[in-house]
Amino acid sequence: MSSSTKSTLISKRIDENLLMFYDAWQFMTRFFRELFRGRPEFQEIVRQCFQIGYKSLPLISLTGFVTGMVFTKQSRPSLMEFGATSWLPSLVSIAIVRALAPLITSLISAGRVGSSIGAELGSMRVTEQIDAMEVSAVNPFKFLVVTRVIATTISIPILSFYCAIVGLMGSFLDVTLNEETNIVAFFKSAFEQITFLDINSALIKAICYGFTIGMVGCYKGYNASQGTQGVGRAANASVVLSMFLIFMEEVAIVQVTNWFR
């Protein structure tokens, strides 16, 4: 048996994954320690919320509007077979509020915000700016990581709510062009089937997704290495891992929510 084989616990790849999970766990526990230690960086949190939330509005607006309109167009032929096109507002609102708005918003944010955080912190790590902050008695983890994770956790639920409203507007445009429904009747019908559980589950999803995007982006960027290639890998890994975890969380939260229905 070679010495390299003896030094591994299970296999090289599995050992690396286990070490990554351990490092990620340590990173997350440090986040919660720093979160409640000392004064929060309010100005930086507000600045990050602006960067994440306000600058994402055009993309979220376009995507949400198109999603609501296309989903309505796709659903109409099936409902027409049963003479139930009047159910379109209820059907679309349930789909958008329960699933589409949080999921679409988080996936777009994972691509735009997650990669941006990973690249920004990765660039600061490889250019030794984070080391310089530590030398100058500034806590880089609290200033860079805690603020960004809080900002994503706050911004994604707000963006998801906005995406749901815009999506319903897209659905209303398609419905009113085909059935000539006024906006009051449409939204009354749309919200009749929305329950408190639907809103709660959507909010919990958005909070979890926002926390995941911020945590993954910061973890990958904060631990970047090997120059500009490491920065690129951190940005790319932030997107891929965030999306993977979001889908896993979606399945888990839907399963738990269904137990309460």
C-alpha positions in Angstrom: 0.0 0.0 0.0 1.4 3.4 -1.0 2.0 6.2 1.5 -0.5 8.4 -0.3 -3.2 5.8 0.2 -2.3 5.4 3.9 -2.7 9.2 4.4 -6.3 9.3 3.2 -9.2 8.5 5.5 -11.7 7.2 2.9 -10.5 8.5 -0.5 -8.9 11.7 -1.6 -12.1 13.2 -3.0 -14.3 12.2 -0.1 -11.8 13.5 2.4 -11.7 16.8 0.6 -15.5 17.1 0.6 -15.6 16.2 4.3 -13.0 18.9 5.1 -15.0 21.4 3.0 -18.1 20.6 5.0 -16.2 21.0 8.2 -14.7 24.4 7.1 -18.1 25.6 6.0 -19.6 24.6 9.3 -16.8 26.5 11.1 -17.4 29.5 8.8 -21.1 29.5 9.6 -20.7 29.2 13.4 -18.2 32.1 13.3 -20.8 34.1 11.4 -23.3 33.7 14.3 -20.6 34.5 16.9 -19.6 37.7 15.1 -23.3 38.6 14.5 -24.0 39.1 18.2 -20.6 40.5 19.1 -20.1 44.3 19.2 -21.9 46.9 17.3 -23.5 46.0 13.9 -22.2 47.8 10.8 -25.5 49.5 9.9 -24.1 51.7 7.2 -22.5 48.9 5.4 -25.6 46.7 5.7 -27.7 49.5 4.2 -25.1 49.9 1.4 -25.2 46.2 0.7 -29.0 46.1 0.7 -28.9 48.9 -1.9 -26.3 47.1 -4.0 -28.2 43.8 -3.8 -31.9 44.9 -3.8 -32.2 48.2 -5.7 -29.9 47.3 -8.5 -31.6 43.9 -9.0 -35.0 45.5 -9.6 -34.8 45.8 -13.4 -33.9 42.2 -13.9 -36.4 40.9 -11.3 -39.1 43.1 -12.9 -38.5 41.8 -16.4 -38.2 38.1 -15.3 -41.2 38.2 -13.0 -43.5 39.9 -15.5 -42.5 37.5 -18.3 -42.9 34.5 -16.0 -46.4 35.5 -14.9 -47.5 36.2 -18.5 -46.0 33.0 -20.0 -47.3 30.8 -17.2 -50.8 32.2 -17.8 -50.5 31.5 -21.5 -49.3 28.0 -20.9 -52.1 27.2 -18.5 -55.0 28.6 -20.5 -55.3 25.8 -23.1 -55.5 23.1 -20.4 -58.2 25.0 -18.5 -60.2 25.8 -21.7 -60.7 22.1 -22.2 -62.7 22.0 -19.0 -64.3 25.5 -19.5 -62.4 26.7 -16.4 -60.5 29.7 -17.6 -62.0 31.7 -14.7 -59.7 29.7 -12.5 -56.6 31.3 -14.1 -56.1 34.0 -11.5 -56.2 31.6 -8.6 -54.0 29.0 -10.4 -51.4 31.6 -11.3 -51.3 33.3 -8.0 -50.9 30.0 -6.1 -48.0 29.0 -8.4 -46.3 32.4 -8.2 -46.7 33.0 -4.5 -45.9 29.5 -3.3 -43.0 28.6 -5.6 -42.1 30.7 -8.6 -41.4 34.1 -7.1 -39.0 32.9 -4.3 -37.4 30.4 -6.6 -36.9 32.7 -9.6 -35.7 35.6 -7.4 -33.2 33.4 -5.6 -31.8 31.8 -8.8 -31.4 35.2 -10.5 -29.8 36.6 -7.3 -27.5 33.5 -7.0 -26.2 34.3 -10.5 -25.9 38.1 -10.1 -25.3 38.6 -6.4 -23.6 35.4 -5.4 -21.0 35.6 -8.1 -20.5 39.3 -7.3 -19.8 38.6 -3.6 -17.6 35.7 -4.4 -15.5 37.7 -6.9 -15.3 40.8 -4.7 -14.2 39.0 -1.6 -12.0 36.7 -3.6 -10.2 39.6 -5.2 -9.8 41.2 -1.7 -8.3 38.0 -0.4 -5.8 37.4 -3.2 -4.7 41.0 -3.2 -4.2 40.8 0.6 -6.7 43.6 1.4 -8.4 41.3 4.0 -5.0 40.7 5.6 -4.4 44.4 5.7 -7.7 45.0 7.4 -6.7 42.5 10.1 -3.4 44.2 10.6 -5.1 47.6 11.0 -7.3 46.2 13.8 -10.5 46.1 11.6 -12.5 42.9 11.9 -12.9 41.9 8.2 -15.2 39.0 8.9 -17.8 41.2 10.7 -17.4 44.1 8.2 -17.3 42.0 5.0 -19.1 38.7 5.7 -21.7 39.5 8.4 -23.0 42.6 6.6 -23.3 40.8 3.2 -25.1 37.8 4.6 -27.5 40.0 6.5 -28.1 42.1 3.4 -28.9 39.1 1.2 -31.2 37.6 4.0 -33.1 40.9 4.1 -33.2 41.7 0.4 -34.2 38.4 -1.1 -37.6 38.2 0.7 -38.4 41.8 -0.3 -37.4 41.1 -3.9 -39.5 37.9 -3.9 -42.6 39.8 -2.8 -41.9 42.4 -5.5 -41.4 39.6 -8.1 -44.8 38.0 -7.1 -46.6 41.4 -7.6 -44.9 42.0 -10.9 -45.7 38.4 -12.0 -49.4 38.8 -11.2 -49.4 42.0 -13.2 -48.0 40.0 -16.2 -50.7 37.4 -15.7 -53.4 40.1 -15.4 -52.3 41.7 -18.7 -52.7 38.3 -20.5 -56.0 37.6 -18.8 -57.5 41.0 -19.5 -56.5 40.8 -23.2 -58.3 37.4 -23.5 -61.2 37.5 -21.0 -61.5 41.3 -20.5 -61.3 41.0 -16.7 -60.9 44.2 -14.7 -58.0 44.5 -12.3 -60.2 44.4 -9.1 -61.9 41.2 -10.1 -58.6 39.6 -11.1 -56.8 40.3 -7.8 -59.9 39.4 -5.8 -60.0 36.1 -7.5 -56.2 35.7 -7.3 -55.9 36.3 -3.5 -59.0 34.2 -2.6 -57.0 31.0 -2.7 -53.8 32.3 -1.0 -53.6 31.2 2.6 -51.5 32.3 5.5 -49.5 29.1 5.2 -48.7 30.0 1.5 -47.3 33.4 2.5 -45.4 32.0 5.5 -43.8 29.2 3.5 -42.8 31.6 0.7 -41.3 34.0 3.3 -39.3 31.2 4.9 -38.1 30.0 1.6 -36.9 33.5 0.6 -35.1 34.0 3.9 -33.4 30.6 3.6 -32.4 31.3 0.0 -31.1 34.7 0.8 -29.0 33.4 3.7 -27.6 30.6 1.5 -26.6 33.0 -1.3 -24.8 35.3 1.1 -23.2 32.6 3.1 -21.9 30.6 0.0 -20.7 33.7 -1.8 -18.8 34.9 1.3 -17.4 31.5 2.1 -16.0 30.9 -1.4 -14.7 34.5 -1.8 -13.3 34.7 1.7 -11.3 31.5 1.3 -10.2 32.1 -2.3 -6.5 31.5 -3.3 -4.2 31.2 -6.2 -4.5 34.6 -7.8 -7.0 35.6 -10.5 -7.8 32.0 -11.3 -8.9 31.5 -7.7 -11.2 34.6 -7.9 -12.8 33.2 -11.0 -13.3 29.8 -9.4 -14.8 31.4 -6.3 -17.3 33.4 -8.3 -18.3 30.3 -10.4 -18.5 28.0 -7.4 -20.6 30.5 -5.5 -23.3 30.4 -8.3 -23.2 26.6 -8.8 -23.2 25.7 -5.1 -25.9 28.3 -4.2 -28.2 27.0 -6.9 -27.7 23.4 -5.9 -28.4 24.2 -2.2 -31.5 26.3 -3.2 -33.0 23.4 -5.1 -32.3 21.1 -2.1 -33.9 23.6 0.3 -36.9 23.9 -2.1 -37.6 20.2 -1.9 -37.1 20.1 1.9 -39.3 23.1 2.6 -42.1 22.0 0.3 -42.1 18.6 1.9 -42.3 20.1 5.4 -45.1 22.6 4.3 -47.2 19.7 2.8 -47.2 18.1 6.3 -49.2 21.1 7.6 -51.7 21.3 4.7 
